[in-house]
C-alpha cells in the first residue's frame, strides 16, 4: 500500500536534491562556526524556503506542520 505514495515522495525529494544549493555555502558556514568565539548551537544554511521550513517547524503545532509537508509532497 505504501509503494505508490513512497515512490511519488522519493521522486519529489530527488527533484529537490538536483536543485540543491552550492555546498560551498555550507563549507563557508562551517568555517565561520569554527572561527567563532561563542558559536551558537544551531545554524541554518540554504534557500529562504529551506530555512523558513525549519522556522515553521519550530513555531507551528506538529500536526499543522505535518499537514503542510503532506500537501507539499502531495500525499
Predicted model as a PDB file, atoms N, CA, C, CB and O in Angstrom, pLDDT in the B-factor column:
MODEL        1                                                                  
ATOM      1  N   UNK A   1       0.806  -1.218   0.000  1.00 57.00           N  
ATOM      2  CA  UNK A   1       0.000   0.000   0.000  1.00 57.00           C  
ATOM      3  C   UNK A   1       0.845   1.277   0.000  1.00 57.00           C  
ATOM      4  CB  UNK A   1      -0.914   0.001   1.199  1.00 57.00           C  
ATOM      5  O   UNK A   1       0.350   2.339  -0.379  1.00 57.00           O  
ATOM      6  N   UNK A   2       2.110   1.192   0.419  1.00 62.00           N  
ATOM      7  CA  UNK A   2       2.944   2.397   0.502  1.00 62.00           C  
ATOM      8  C   UNK A   2       3.763   2.636  -0.763  1.00 62.00           C  
ATOM      9  CB  UNK A   2       3.874   2.297   1.693  1.00 62.00           C  
ATOM     10  O   UNK A   2       4.406   3.676  -0.903  1.00 62.00           O  
ATOM     11  N   UNK A   3       3.739   1.672  -1.684  1.00 66.00           N  
ATOM     12  CA  UNK A   3       4.597   1.779  -2.867  1.00 66.00           C  
ATOM     13  C   UNK A   3       4.314   3.046  -3.680  1.00 66.00           C  
ATOM     14  CB  UNK A   3       4.415   0.554  -3.749  1.00 66.00           C  
ATOM     15  O   UNK A   3       5.245   3.760  -4.051  1.00 66.00           O  
ATOM     16  N   UNK A   4       3.052   3.326  -3.955  1.00 70.00           N  
ATOM     17  CA  UNK A   4       2.712   4.476  -4.788  1.00 70.00           C  
ATOM     18  C   UNK A   4       3.053   5.807  -4.106  1.00 70.00           C  
ATOM     19  CB  UNK A   4       1.232   4.440  -5.137  1.00 70.00           C  
ATOM     20  O   UNK A   4       3.754   6.625  -4.701  1.00 70.00           O  
ATOM     21  N   UNK A   5       2.579   6.050  -2.871  1.00 67.00           N  
ATOM     22  CA  UNK A   5       2.938   7.338  -2.251  1.00 67.00           C  
ATOM     23  C   UNK A   5       4.427   7.470  -1.972  1.00 67.00           C  
ATOM     24  CB  UNK A   5       2.175   7.519  -0.959  1.00 67.00           C  
ATOM     25  O   UNK A   5       4.986   8.557  -2.117  1.00 67.00           O  
ATOM     26  N   UNK A   6       5.076   6.385  -1.575  1.00 74.00           N  
ATOM     27  CA  UNK A   6       6.512   6.455  -1.305  1.00 74.00           C  
ATOM     28  C   UNK A   6       7.290   6.759  -2.575  1.00 74.00           C  
ATOM     29  CB  UNK A   6       7.007   5.145  -0.686  1.00 74.00           C  
ATOM     30  O   UNK A   6       8.238   7.544  -2.559  1.00 74.00           O  
ATOM     31  N   UNK A   7       6.886   6.135  -3.676  1.00 75.00           N  
ATOM     32  CA  UNK A   7       7.559   6.381  -4.946  1.00 75.00           C  
ATOM     33  C   UNK A   7       7.417   7.833  -5.371  1.00 75.00           C  
ATOM     34  CB  UNK A   7       7.004   5.464  -6.028  1.00 75.00           C  
ATOM     35  O   UNK A   7       8.376   8.438  -5.852  1.00 75.00           O  
ATOM     36  N   UNK A   8       6.233   8.393  -5.198  1.00 76.00           N  
ATOM     37  CA  UNK A   8       5.986   9.794  -5.554  1.00 76.00           C  
ATOM     38  C   UNK A   8       6.830  10.713  -4.669  1.00 76.00           C  
ATOM     39  CB  UNK A   8       4.477  10.140  -5.413  1.00 76.00           C  
ATOM     40  O   UNK A   8       7.421  11.678  -5.154  1.00 76.00           O  
ATOM     41  N   UNK A   9       6.881  10.412  -3.382  1.00 76.00           N  
ATOM     42  CA  UNK A   9       7.667  11.230  -2.455  1.00 76.00           C  
ATOM     43  C   UNK A   9       9.147  11.179  -2.809  1.00 76.00           C  
ATOM     44  CB  UNK A   9       7.455  10.760  -1.008  1.00 76.00           C  
ATOM     45  O   UNK A   9       9.825  12.206  -2.803  1.00 76.00           O  
ATOM     46  N   UNK A  10       9.645   9.995  -3.115  1.00 81.00           N  
ATOM     47  CA  UNK A  10      11.058   9.870  -3.487  1.00 81.00           C  
ATOM     48  C   UNK A  10      11.368  10.663  -4.754  1.00 81.00           C  
ATOM     49  CB  UNK A  10      11.429   8.393  -3.688  1.00 81.00           C  
ATOM     50  O   UNK A  10      12.440  11.258  -4.860  1.00 81.00           O  
ATOM     51  N   UNK A  11      10.455  10.680  -5.706  1.00 81.00           N  
ATOM     52  CA  UNK A  11      10.661  11.472  -6.923  1.00 81.00           C  
ATOM     53  C   UNK A  11      10.745  12.964  -6.591  1.00 81.00           C  
ATOM     54  CB  UNK A  11       9.522  11.215  -7.934  1.00 81.00           C  
ATOM     55  O   UNK A  11      11.593  13.673  -7.134  1.00 81.00           O  
ATOM     56  N   UNK A  12       9.875  13.438  -5.708  1.00 78.00           N  
ATOM     57  CA  UNK A  12       9.900  14.852  -5.319  1.00 78.00           C  
ATOM     58  C   UNK A  12      11.183  15.194  -4.564  1.00 78.00           C  
ATOM     59  CB  UNK A  12       8.676  15.191  -4.455  1.00 78.00           C  
ATOM     60  O   UNK A  12      11.768  16.257  -4.773  1.00 78.00           O  
ATOM     61  N   UNK A  13      11.614  14.296  -3.691  1.00 78.00           N  
ATOM     62  CA  UNK A  13      12.853  14.523  -2.951  1.00 78.00           C  
ATOM     63  C   UNK A  13      14.035  14.531  -3.907  1.00 78.00           C  
ATOM     64  CB  UNK A  13      13.048  13.448  -1.863  1.00 78.00           C  
ATOM     65  O   UNK A  13      14.916  15.383  -3.791  1.00 78.00           O  
ATOM     66  N   UNK A  14      14.068  13.595  -4.850  1.00 81.00           N  
ATOM     67  CA  UNK A  14      15.143  13.570  -5.847  1.00 81.00           C  
ATOM     68  C   UNK A  14      15.187  14.869  -6.636  1.00 81.00           C  
ATOM     69  CB  UNK A  14      14.963  12.384  -6.802  1.00 81.00           C  
ATOM     70  O   UNK A  14      16.266  15.394  -6.911  1.00 81.00           O  
ATOM     71  N   UNK A  15      14.025  15.389  -7.000  1.00 78.00           N  
ATOM     72  CA  UNK A  15      13.983  16.654  -7.736  1.00 78.00           C  
ATOM     73  C   UNK A  15      14.573  17.778  -6.881  1.00 78.00           C  
ATOM     74  CB  UNK A  15      12.528  16.997  -8.153  1.00 78.00           C  
ATOM     75  O   UNK A  15      15.283  18.638  -7.401  1.00 78.00           O  
ATOM     76  N   UNK A  16      14.289  17.780  -5.592  1.00 74.00           N  
ATOM     77  CA  UNK A  16      14.850  18.792  -4.695  1.00 74.00           C  
ATOM     78  C   UNK A  16      16.364  18.654  -4.587  1.00 74.00           C  
ATOM     79  CB  UNK A  16      14.214  18.685  -3.306  1.00 74.00           C  
ATOM     80  O   UNK A  16      17.072  19.657  -4.506  1.00 74.00           O  
ATOM     81  N   UNK A  17      16.860  17.433  -4.584  1.00 76.00           N  
ATOM     82  CA  UNK A  17      18.306  17.206  -4.487  1.00 76.00           C  
ATOM     83  C   UNK A  17      19.011  17.807  -5.695  1.00 76.00           C  
ATOM     84  CB  UNK A  17      18.620  15.696  -4.378  1.00 76.00           C  
ATOM     85  O   UNK A  17      20.089  18.387  -5.560  1.00 76.00           O  
ATOM     86  N   UNK A  18      18.415  17.673  -6.864  1.00 73.00           N  
ATOM     87  CA  UNK A  18      19.042  18.185  -8.086  1.00 73.00           C  
ATOM     88  C   UNK A  18      19.036  19.704  -8.156  1.00 73.00           C  
ATOM     89  CB  UNK A  18      18.341  17.624  -9.299  1.00 73.00           C  
ATOM     90  O   UNK A  18      19.780  20.291  -8.942  1.00 73.00           O  
ATOM     91  N   UNK A  19      18.212  20.339  -7.351  1.00 74.00           N  
ATOM     92  CA  UNK A  19      18.181  21.802  -7.320  1.00 74.00           C  
ATOM     93  C   UNK A  19      18.786  22.335  -6.028  1.00 74.00           C  
ATOM     94  CB  UNK A  19      16.744  22.310  -7.476  1.00 74.00           C  
ATOM     95  O   UNK A  19      18.547  23.480  -5.646  1.00 74.00           O  
ATOM     96  N   UNK A  20      19.562  21.504  -5.368  1.00 76.00           N  
ATOM     97  CA  UNK A  20      20.166  21.902  -4.092  1.00 76.00           C  
ATOM     98  C   UNK A  20      21.134  23.057  -4.292  1.00 76.00           C  
ATOM     99  CB  UNK A  20      20.890  20.712  -3.440  1.00 76.00           C  
ATOM    100  O   UNK A  20      21.635  23.291  -5.392  1.00 76.00           O  
ATOM    101  N   UNK A  21      21.380  23.759  -3.221  1.00 80.00           N  
ATOM    102  CA  UNK A  21      22.282  24.901  -3.258  1.00 80.00           C  
ATOM    103  C   UNK A  21      23.737  24.480  -3.354  1.00 80.00           C  
ATOM    104  CB  UNK A  21      22.080  25.758  -2.039  1.00 80.00           C  
ATOM    105  O   UNK A  21      24.067  23.296  -3.406  1.00 80.00           O  
ATOM    106  N   UNK A  22      24.577  25.467  -3.375  1.00 85.00           N  
ATOM    107  CA  UNK A  22      26.016  25.278  -3.501  1.00 85.00           C  
ATOM    108  C   UNK A  22      26.593  24.757  -2.179  1.00 85.00           C  
ATOM    109  CB  UNK A  22      26.706  26.603  -3.913  1.00 85.00           C  
ATOM    110  O   UNK A  22      26.416  25.394  -1.141  1.00 85.00           O  
ATOM    111  N   UNK A  23      27.278  23.613  -2.202  1.00 88.00           N  
ATOM    112  CA  UNK A  23      27.865  23.088  -0.959  1.00 88.00           C  
ATOM    113  C   UNK A  23      28.927  24.016  -0.373  1.00 88.00           C  
ATOM    114  CB  UNK A  23      28.477  21.718  -1.212  1.00 88.00           C  
ATOM    115  O   UNK A  23      29.274  23.908   0.803  1.00 88.00           O  
ATOM    116  N   UNK A  24      29.437  24.921  -1.194  1.00 93.00           N  
ATOM    117  CA  UNK A  24      30.421  25.879  -0.694  1.00 93.00           C  
ATOM    118  C   UNK A  24      29.814  26.773   0.385  1.00 93.00           C  
ATOM    119  CB  UNK A  24      30.965  26.735  -1.846  1.00 93.00           C  
ATOM    120  O   UNK A  24      30.523  27.230   1.282  1.00 93.00           O  
ATOM    121  N   UNK A  25      28.501  27.026   0.305  1.00 91.00           N  
ATOM    122  CA  UNK A  25      27.843  27.830   1.343  1.00 91.00           C  
ATOM    123  C   UNK A  25      27.924  27.132   2.699  1.00 91.00           C  
ATOM    124  CB  UNK A  25      26.367  28.095   0.970  1.00 91.00           C  
ATOM    125  O   UNK A  25      28.135  27.784   3.722  1.00 91.00           O  
ATOM    126  N   UNK A  26      27.759  25.824   2.709  1.00 92.00           N  
ATOM    127  CA  UNK A  26      27.858  25.069   3.958  1.00 92.00           C  
ATOM    128  C   UNK A  26      29.301  25.089   4.459  1.00 92.00           C  
ATOM    129  CB  UNK A  26      27.369  23.608   3.761  1.00 92.00           C  
ATOM    130  O   UNK A  26      29.545  25.263   5.653  1.00 92.00           O  
ATOM    131  N   UNK A  27      30.250  24.910   3.550  1.00 96.00           N  
ATOM    132  CA  UNK A  27      31.661  24.930   3.943  1.00 96.00           C  
ATOM    133  C   UNK A  27      32.033  26.284   4.545  1.00 96.00           C  
ATOM    134  CB  UNK A  27      32.565  24.619   2.732  1.00 96.00           C  
ATOM    135  O   UNK A  27      32.757  26.347   5.538  1.00 96.00           O  
ATOM    136  N   UNK A  28      31.542  27.357   3.947  1.00 96.00           N  
ATOM    137  CA  UNK A  28      31.832  28.691   4.493  1.00 96.00           C  
ATOM    138  C   UNK A  28      31.205  28.875   5.869  1.00 96.00           C  
ATOM    139  CB  UNK A  28      31.325  29.780   3.541  1.00 96.00           C  
ATOM    140  O   UNK A  28      31.804  29.484   6.755  1.00 96.00           O  
ATOM    141  N   UNK A  29      30.002  28.347   6.042  1.00 95.00           N  
ATOM    142  CA  UNK A  29      29.338  28.462   7.346  1.00 95.00           C  
ATOM    143  C   UNK A  29      30.110  27.658   8.399  1.00 95.00           C  
ATOM    144  CB  UNK A  29      27.862  27.968   7.259  1.00 95.00           C  
ATOM    145  O   UNK A  29      30.284  28.122   9.526  1.00 95.00           O  
ATOM    146  N   UNK A  30      30.569  26.465   8.039  1.00 96.00           N  
ATOM    147  CA  UNK A  30      31.349  25.649   8.977  1.00 96.00           C  
ATOM    148  C   UNK A  30      32.626  26.395   9.358  1.00 96.00           C  
ATOM    149  CB  UNK A  30      31.691  24.256   8.357  1.00 96.00           C  
ATOM    150  O   UNK A  30      33.008  26.414  10.529  1.00 96.00           O  
ATOM    151  N   UNK A  31      33.279  27.004   8.388  1.00 97.00           N  
ATOM    152  CA  UNK A  31      34.492  27.775   8.677  1.00 97.00           C  
ATOM    153  C   UNK A  31      34.176  28.925   9.641  1.00 97.00           C  
ATOM    154  CB  UNK A  31      35.113  28.326   7.365  1.00 97.00           C  
ATOM    155  O   UNK A  31      34.923  29.174  10.587  1.00 97.00           O  
ATOM    156  N   UNK A  32      33.079  29.610   9.395  1.00 96.00           N  
ATOM    157  CA  UNK A  32      32.653  30.706  10.268  1.00 96.00           C  
ATOM    158  C   UNK A  32      32.402  30.198  11.693  1.00 96.00           C  
ATOM    159  CB  UNK A  32      31.379  31.377   9.707  1.00 96.00           C  
ATOM    160  O   UNK A  32      32.780  30.855  12.664  1.00 96.00           O  
ATOM    161  N   UNK A  33      31.768  29.035  11.813  1.00 96.00           N  
ATOM    162  CA  UNK A  33      31.467  28.464  13.133  1.00 96.00           C  
ATOM    163  C   UNK A  33      32.756  28.097  13.863  1.00 96.00           C  
ATOM    164  CB  UNK A  33      30.560  27.218  12.995  1.00 96.00           C  
ATOM    165  O   UNK A  33      32.905  28.376  15.053  1.00 96.00           O  
ATOM    166  N   UNK A  34      33.674  27.478  13.152  1.00 96.00           N  
ATOM    167  CA  UNK A  34      34.946  27.070  13.764  1.00 96.00           C  
ATOM    168  C   UNK A  34      35.724  28.285  14.256  1.00 96.00           C  
ATOM    169  CB  UNK A  34      35.799  26.270  12.759  1.00 96.00           C  
ATOM    170  O   UNK A  34      36.415  28.219  15.273  1.00 96.00           O  
ATOM    171  N   UNK A  35      35.609  29.382  13.538  1.00 97.00           N  
ATOM    172  CA  UNK A  35      36.340  30.598  13.906  1.00 97.00           C  
ATOM    173  C   UNK A  35      35.639  31.411  15.005  1.00 97.00           C  
ATOM    174  CB  UNK A  35      36.530  31.467  12.678  1.00 97.00           C  
ATOM    175  O   UNK A  35      36.255  32.300  15.592  1.00 97.00           O  
ATOM    176  N   UNK A  36      34.393  31.127  15.285  1.00 96.00           N  
ATOM    177  CA  UNK A  36      33.619  31.922  16.249  1.00 96.00           C  
ATOM    178  C   UNK A  36      34.081  31.679  17.684  1.00 96.00           C  
ATOM    179  CB  UNK A  36      32.129  31.598  16.126  1.00 96.00           C  
ATOM    180  O   UNK A  36      34.398  30.555  18.070  1.00 96.00           O  
ATOM    181  N   UNK A  37      34.111  32.745  18.451  1.00 96.00           N  
ATOM    182  CA  UNK A  37      34.454  32.613  19.875  1.00 96.00           C  
ATOM    183  C   UNK A  37      33.339  31.929  20.649  1.00 96.00           C  
ATOM    184  CB  UNK A  37      34.744  33.989  20.487  1.00 96.00           C  
ATOM    185  O   UNK A  37      33.595  31.069  21.492  1.00 96.00           O  
ATOM    186  N   UNK A  38      32.111  32.309  20.363  1.00 96.00           N  
ATOM    187  CA  UNK A  38      30.956  31.739  21.042  1.00 96.00           C  
ATOM    188  C   UNK A  38      29.950  31.236  20.005  1.00 96.00           C  
ATOM    189  CB  UNK A  38      30.301  32.782  21.984  1.00 96.00           C  
ATOM    190  O   UNK A  38      28.948  31.900  19.740  1.00 96.00           O  
ATOM    191  N   UNK A  39      30.211  30.089  19.429  1.00 95.00           N  
ATOM    192  CA  UNK A  39      29.297  29.605  18.387  1.00 95.00           C  
ATOM    193  C   UNK A  39      27.914  29.277  18.956  1.00 95.00           C  
ATOM    194  CB  UNK A  39      29.885  28.365  17.701  1.00 95.00           C  
ATOM    195  O   UNK A  39      27.772  28.849  20.102  1.00 95.00           O  
ATOM    196  N   UNK A  40      26.909  29.493  18.116  1.00 94.00           N  
ATOM    197  CA  UNK A  40      25.540  29.154  18.504  1.00 94.00           C  
ATOM    198  C   UNK A  40      25.374  27.642  18.445  1.00 94.00           C  
ATOM    199  CB  UNK A  40      24.500  29.864  17.583  1.00 94.00           C  
ATOM    200  O   UNK A  40      26.233  26.935  17.917  1.00 94.00           O  
ATOM    201  N   UNK A  41      24.291  27.162  18.976  1.00 93.00           N  
ATOM    202  CA  UNK A  41      24.013  25.732  18.966  1.00 93.00           C  
ATOM    203  C   UNK A  41      23.501  25.289  17.603  1.00 93.00           C  
ATOM    204  CB  UNK A  41      22.997  25.378  20.052  1.00 93.00           C  
ATOM    205  O   UNK A  41      23.834  24.198  17.140  1.00 93.00           O  
ATOM    206  N   UNK A  42      22.694  26.127  16.956  1.00 90.00           N  
ATOM    207  CA  UNK A  42      22.075  25.772  15.683  1.00 90.00           C  
ATOM    208  C   UNK A  42      22.352  26.829  14.634  1.00 90.00           C  
ATOM    209  CB  UNK A  42      20.572  25.583  15.850  1.00 90.00           C  
ATOM    210  O   UNK A  42      22.396  28.023  14.933  1.00 90.00           O  
ATOM    211  N   UNK A  43      22.538  26.380  13.406  1.00 92.00           N  
ATOM    212  CA  UNK A  43      22.706  27.261  12.263  1.00 92.00           C  
ATOM    213  C   UNK A  43      21.833  26.744  11.130  1.00 92.00           C  
ATOM    214  CB  UNK A  43      24.199  27.348  11.828  1.00 92.00           C  
ATOM    215  O   UNK A  43      21.621  25.539  10.992  1.00 92.00           O  
ATOM    216  N   UNK A  44      21.331  27.669  10.324  1.00 89.00           N  
ATOM    217  CA  UNK A  44      20.537  27.302   9.152  1.00 89.00           C  
ATOM    218  C   UNK A  44      21.273  27.788   7.913  1.00 89.00           C  
ATOM    219  CB  UNK A  44      19.091  27.906   9.224  1.00 89.00           C  
ATOM    220  O   UNK A  44      21.698  28.941   7.838  1.00 89.00           O  
ATOM    221  N   UNK A  45      21.415  26.893   6.943  1.00 90.00           N  
ATOM    222  CA  UNK A  45      22.047  27.245   5.680  1.00 90.00           C  
ATOM    223  C   UNK A  45      21.139  26.739   4.571  1.00 90.00           C  
ATOM    224  CB  UNK A  45      23.496  26.642   5.562  1.00 90.00           C  
ATOM    225  O   UNK A  45      20.702  25.588   4.598  1.00 90.00           O  
ATOM    226  N   UNK A  46      20.858  27.584   3.608  1.00 85.00           N  
ATOM    227  CA  UNK A  46      20.037  27.169   2.475  1.00 85.00           C  
ATOM    228  C   UNK A  46      19.240  28.325   1.930  1.00 85.00           C  
ATOM    229  CB  UNK A  46      19.105  26.042   2.873  1.00 85.00           C  
ATOM    230  O   UNK A  46      19.419  29.479   2.319  1.00 85.00           O  
ATOM    231  N   UNK A  47      18.357  27.982   1.018  1.00 83.00           N  
ATOM    232  CA  UNK A  47      17.499  28.996   0.425  1.00 83.00           C  
ATOM    233  C   UNK A  47      16.511  29.497   1.477  1.00 83.00           C  
ATOM    234  CB  UNK A  47      16.752  28.434  -0.816  1.00 83.00           C  
ATOM    235  O   UNK A  47      16.383  28.924   2.560  1.00 83.00           O  
ATOM    236  N   UNK A  48      15.824  30.568   1.133  1.00 86.00           N  
ATOM    237  CA  UNK A  48      14.844  31.120   2.065  1.00 86.00           C  
ATOM    238  C   UNK A  48      13.803  30.075   2.463  1.00 86.00           C  
ATOM    239  CB  UNK A  48      14.155  32.336   1.447  1.00 86.00           C  
ATOM    240  O   UNK A  48      13.497  29.926   3.646  1.00 86.00           O  
ATOM    241  N   UNK A  49      13.263  29.355   1.490  1.00 81.00           N  
ATOM    242  CA  UNK A  49      12.211  28.385   1.792  1.00 81.00           C  
ATOM    243  C   UNK A  49      12.731  27.233   2.658  1.00 81.00           C  
ATOM    244  CB  UNK A  49      11.620  27.833   0.495  1.00 81.00           C  
ATOM    245  O   UNK A  49      12.000  26.716   3.503  1.00 81.00           O  
ATOM    246  N   UNK A  50      13.976  26.833   2.455  1.00 81.00           N  
ATOM    247  CA  UNK A  50      14.550  25.764   3.285  1.00 81.00           C  
ATOM    248  C   UNK A  50      14.706  26.222   4.726  1.00 81.00           C  
ATOM    249  CB  UNK A  50      15.909  25.315   2.725  1.00 81.00           C  
ATOM    250  O   UNK A  50      14.349  25.494   5.652  1.00 81.00           O  
ATOM    251  N   UNK A  51      15.228  27.400   4.919  1.00 87.00           N  
ATOM    252  CA  UNK A  51      15.425  27.875   6.293  1.00 87.00           C  
ATOM    253  C   UNK A  51      14.089  28.269   6.923  1.00 87.00           C  
ATOM    254  CB  UNK A  51      16.400  29.074   6.318  1.00 87.00           C  
ATOM    255  O   UNK A  51      13.907  28.128   8.132  1.00 87.00           O  
ATOM    256  N   UNK A  52      13.163  28.758   6.115  1.00 89.00           N  
ATOM    257  CA  UNK A  52      11.836  29.111   6.621  1.00 89.00           C  
ATOM    258  C   UNK A  52      11.099  27.865   7.105  1.00 89.00           C  
ATOM    259  CB  UNK A  52      11.013  29.829   5.532  1.00 89.00           C  
ATOM    260  O   UNK A  52      10.361  27.920   8.089  1.00 89.00           O  
ATOM    261  N   UNK A  53      11.295  26.754   6.420  1.00 87.00           N  
ATOM    262  CA  UNK A  53      10.668  25.498   6.823  1.00 87.00           C  
ATOM    263  C   UNK A  53      11.119  25.086   8.224  1.00 87.00           C  
ATOM    264  CB  UNK A  53      10.997  24.388   5.812  1.00 87.00           C  
ATOM    265  O   UNK A  53      10.319  24.601   9.024  1.00 87.00           O  
ATOM    266  N   UNK A  54      12.390  25.282   8.510  1.00 88.00           N  
ATOM    267  CA  UNK A  54      12.911  24.959   9.845  1.00 88.00           C  
ATOM    268  C   UNK A  54      12.254  25.859  10.888  1.00 88.00           C  
ATOM    269  CB  UNK A  54      14.458  25.116   9.891  1.00 88.00           C  
ATOM    270  O   UNK A  54      11.912  25.407  11.980  1.00 88.00           O  
ATOM    271  N   UNK A  55      12.083  27.127  10.546  1.00 90.00           N  
ATOM    272  CA  UNK A  55      11.431  28.069  11.456  1.00 90.00           C  
ATOM    273  C   UNK A  55       9.972  27.671  11.689  1.00 90.00           C  
ATOM    274  CB  UNK A  55      11.510  29.503  10.894  1.00 90.00           C  
ATOM    275  O   UNK A  55       9.487  27.691  12.820  1.00 90.00           O  
ATOM    276  N   UNK A  56       9.278  27.308  10.598  1.00 92.00           N  
ATOM    277  CA  UNK A  56       7.885  26.869  10.744  1.00 92.00           C  
ATOM    278  C   UNK A  56       7.775  25.662  11.664  1.00 92.00           C  
ATOM    279  CB  UNK A  56       7.286  26.534   9.377  1.00 92.00           C  
ATOM    280  O   UNK A  56       6.880  25.588  12.506  1.00 92.00           O  
ATOM    281  N   UNK A  57       8.688  24.727  11.496  1.00 91.00           N  
ATOM    282  CA  UNK A  57       8.663  23.517  12.326  1.00 91.00           C  
ATOM    283  C   UNK A  57       8.799  23.874  13.805  1.00 91.00           C  
ATOM    284  CB  UNK A  57       9.790  22.549  11.907  1.00 91.00           C  
ATOM    285  O   UNK A  57       8.198  23.237  14.670  1.00 91.00           O  
ATOM    286  N   UNK A  58       9.583  24.882  14.070  1.00 90.00           N  
ATOM    287  CA  UNK A  58       9.807  25.304  15.458  1.00 90.00           C  
ATOM    288  C   UNK A  58       8.555  25.935  16.063  1.00 90.00           C  
ATOM    289  CB  UNK A  58      10.974  26.294  15.529  1.00 90.00           C  
ATOM    290  O   UNK A  58       8.263  25.714  17.238  1.00 90.00           O  
ATOM    291  N   UNK A  59       7.809  26.719  15.277  1.00 94.00           N  
ATOM    292  CA  UNK A  59       6.720  27.508  15.812  1.00 94.00           C  
ATOM    293  C   UNK A  59       5.322  26.942  15.610  1.00 94.00           C  
ATOM    294  CB  UNK A  59       6.774  28.828  15.223  1.00 94.00           C  
ATOM    295  O   UNK A  59       4.412  27.273  16.370  1.00 94.00           O  
ATOM    296  N   UNK A  60       5.132  26.094  14.602  1.00 95.00           N  
ATOM    297  CA  UNK A  60       3.793  25.553  14.349  1.00 95.00           C  
ATOM    298  C   UNK A  60       3.536  24.293  15.166  1.00 95.00           C  
ATOM    299  CB  UNK A  60       3.614  25.251  12.861  1.00 95.00           C  
ATOM    300  O   UNK A  60       4.474  23.570  15.504  1.00 95.00           O  
ATOM    301  N   UNK A  61       2.291  24.029  15.481  1.00 96.00           N  
ATOM    302  CA  UNK A  61       1.966  22.739  16.102  1.00 96.00           C  
ATOM    303  C   UNK A  61       2.364  21.602  15.147  1.00 96.00           C  
ATOM    304  CB  UNK A  61       0.437  22.658  16.457  1.00 96.00           C  
ATOM    305  O   UNK A  61       2.268  21.740  13.927  1.00 96.00           O  
ATOM    306  N   UNK A  62       2.799  20.509  15.706  1.00 94.00           N  
ATOM    307  CA  UNK A  62       3.280  19.388  14.902  1.00 94.00           C  
ATOM    308  C   UNK A  62       2.302  18.909  13.855  1.00 94.00           C  
ATOM    309  CB  UNK A  62       3.622  18.258  15.785  1.00 94.00           C  
ATOM    310  O   UNK A  62       2.697  18.609  12.728  1.00 94.00           O  
ATOM    311  N   UNK A  63       1.026  18.833  14.210  1.00 94.00           N  
ATOM    312  CA  UNK A  63       0.040  18.328  13.254  1.00 94.00           C  
ATOM    313  C   UNK A  63      -0.119  19.279  12.071  1.00 94.00           C  
ATOM    314  CB  UNK A  63      -1.311  18.119  13.944  1.00 94.00           C  
ATOM    315  O   UNK A  63      -0.288  18.824  10.939  1.00 94.00           O  
ATOM    316  N   UNK A  64      -0.070  20.581  12.308  1.00 96.00           N  
ATOM    317  CA  UNK A  64      -0.191  21.541  11.221  1.00 96.00           C  
ATOM    318  C   UNK A  64       1.034  21.484  10.310  1.00 96.00           C  
ATOM    319  CB  UNK A  64      -0.377  22.957  11.778  1.00 96.00           C  
ATOM    320  O   UNK A  64       0.902  21.499   9.086  1.00 96.00           O  
ATOM    321  N   UNK A  65       2.208  21.419  10.900  1.00 94.00           N  
ATOM    322  CA  UNK A  65       3.439  21.321  10.104  1.00 94.00           C  
ATOM    323  C   UNK A  65       3.418  20.046   9.258  1.00 94.00           C  
ATOM    324  CB  UNK A  65       4.692  21.337  11.026  1.00 94.00           C  
ATOM    325  O   UNK A  65       3.805  20.060   8.089  1.00 94.00           O  
ATOM    326  N   UNK A  66       2.970  18.965   9.850  1.00 93.00           N  
ATOM    327  CA  UNK A  66       2.900  17.698   9.122  1.00 93.00           C  
ATOM    328  C   UNK A  66       1.916  17.797   7.951  1.00 93.00           C  
ATOM    329  CB  UNK A  66       2.486  16.556  10.070  1.00 93.00           C  
ATOM    330  O   UNK A  66       2.186  17.274   6.870  1.00 93.00           O  
ATOM    331  N   UNK A  67       0.793  18.457   8.161  1.00 93.00           N  
ATOM    332  CA  UNK A  67      -0.178  18.637   7.066  1.00 93.00           C  
ATOM    333  C   UNK A  67       0.427  19.453   5.928  1.00 93.00           C  
ATOM    334  CB  UNK A  67      -1.457  19.327   7.585  1.00 93.00           C  
ATOM    335  O   UNK A  67       0.184  19.161   4.757  1.00 93.00           O  
ATOM    336  N   UNK A  68       1.215  20.475   6.268  1.00 90.00           N  
ATOM    337  CA  UNK A  68       1.880  21.268   5.236  1.00 90.00           C  
ATOM    338  C   UNK A  68       2.855  20.419   4.432  1.00 90.00           C  
ATOM    339  CB  UNK A  68       2.613  22.450   5.865  1.00 90.00           C  
ATOM    340  O   UNK A  68       2.923  20.534   3.208  1.00 90.00           O  
ATOM    341  N   UNK A  69       3.605  19.570   5.118  1.00 85.00           N  
ATOM    342  CA  UNK A  69       4.526  18.673   4.415  1.00 85.00           C  
ATOM    343  C   UNK A  69       3.776  17.688   3.523  1.00 85.00           C  
ATOM    344  CB  UNK A  69       5.392  17.910   5.419  1.00 85.00           C  
ATOM    345  O   UNK A  69       4.170  17.449   2.381  1.00 85.00           O  
ATOM    346  N   UNK A  70       2.704  17.126   4.046  1.00 84.00           N  
ATOM    347  CA  UNK A  70       1.918  16.198   3.250  1.00 84.00           C  
ATOM    348  C   UNK A  70       1.369  16.874   2.005  1.00 84.00           C  
ATOM    349  CB  UNK A  70       0.781  15.620   4.078  1.00 84.00           C  
ATOM    350  O   UNK A  70       1.348  16.274   0.930  1.00 84.00           O  
ATOM    351  N   UNK A  71       0.927  18.108   2.137  1.00 87.00           N  
ATOM    352  CA  UNK A  71       0.406  18.837   0.970  1.00 87.00           C  
ATOM    353  C   UNK A  71       1.537  19.125  -0.012  1.00 87.00           C  
ATOM    354  CB  UNK A  71      -0.279  20.163   1.406  1.00 87.00           C  
ATOM    355  O   UNK A  71       1.364  18.991  -1.223  1.00 87.00           O  
ATOM    356  N   UNK A  72       2.686  19.517   0.511  1.00 81.00           N  
ATOM    357  CA  UNK A  72       3.832  19.826  -0.351  1.00 81.00           C  
ATOM    358  C   UNK A  72       4.257  18.604  -1.165  1.00 81.00           C  
ATOM    359  CB  UNK A  72       5.015  20.332   0.492  1.00 81.00           C  
ATOM    360  O   UNK A  72       4.532  18.707  -2.360  1.00 81.00           O  
ATOM    361  N   UNK A  73       4.306  17.458  -0.509  1.00 74.00           N  
ATOM    362  CA  UNK A  73       4.741  16.227  -1.184  1.00 74.00           C  
ATOM    363  C   UNK A  73       3.570  15.474  -1.812  1.00 74.00           C  
ATOM    364  CB  UNK A  73       5.466  15.316  -0.198  1.00 74.00           C  
ATOM    365  O   UNK A  73       3.729  14.345  -2.275  1.00 74.00           O  
ATOM    366  N   UNK A  74       2.396  16.105  -1.826  1.00 75.00           N  
ATOM    367  CA  UNK A  74       1.204  15.561  -2.485  1.00 75.00           C  
ATOM    368  C   UNK A  74       0.854  14.157  -1.996  1.00 75.00           C  
ATOM    369  CB  UNK A  74       1.411  15.536  -3.987  1.00 75.00           C  
ATOM    370  O   UNK A  74       0.604  13.249  -2.788  1.00 75.00           O  
ATOM    371  N   UNK A  75       0.841  14.003  -0.688  1.00 76.00           N  
ATOM    372  CA  UNK A  75       0.477  12.715  -0.073  1.00 76.00           C  
ATOM    373  C   UNK A  75      -0.868  12.797   0.581  1.00 76.00           C  
ATOM    374  CB  UNK A  75       1.518  12.282   0.949  1.00 76.00           C  
ATOM    375  O   UNK A  75      -1.339  11.811   1.149  1.00 76.00           O  
TER     376      UNK A  75                                                      
ENDMDL                                                                          
END                                                                             
